[in-house]
Amino acid sequence: MKNPFSLAVFVAAGLLMAGCAGPEHKLGRGISNSMEIARGGELHRSIEQTAIFGTPEQGFTYGLVHGIHRTLGRTALGAFEVLTFPFPPYHPIMTRHFSTDPVYPASYRPGLMEDSIFDLDTAIDFSGGDIAPFVPGSRFKVFDN
């Protein structure tokens, strides 16, 4: 035992996080929210919803500004949750302003990415699913039933 303080820190960290699903969910939610700036779901949805419920001219002006505001807010919320995931509260915060799940435009609901983890047809080595869900506007599916 060269440094009993480091052992005490590891034991305390293990006791605080052992068997707790709360920090795990908070970290996953935080990572998902902090990636919103790259995903652009809030921006796309704000432009679409403003154009539908307002006027088409407002979609690319007010909708764009509103979407940027919501994107930055969700990204900041995600960064906060990633930094504070070991500490309570573990329930979603700011649910009045942001939904707990990532948002998508009403015109698109993503499916599973085409990968052998999700669905593998052993006869031909691939099956249906989104080809590139991370590419905006990619809705092509291999075997759409």
Number of C-alpha atoms within 10 A of each C-alpha: 6 6 7 8 10 11 12 11 11 11 11 12 12 11 11 13 14 10 10 11 10 16 23 15 15 25 21 15 21 24 18 18 27 23 17 22 18 10 19 18 18 26 24 21 21 25 23 22 17 21 18 12 10 13 11 15 11 17 22 17 14 16 23 20 15 18 24 19 15 21 25 17 19 25 21 18 19 23 20 16 25 20 12 16 20 18 13 10 13 17 12 14 14 11 9 7 10 17 12 14 9 15 16 17 15 10 7 10 9 12 13 13 17 19 15 12 7 11 15 14 10 9 7 7 10 15 18 19 21 19 17 15 17 13 9 11 9 12 15 12 16 12 10 9 5
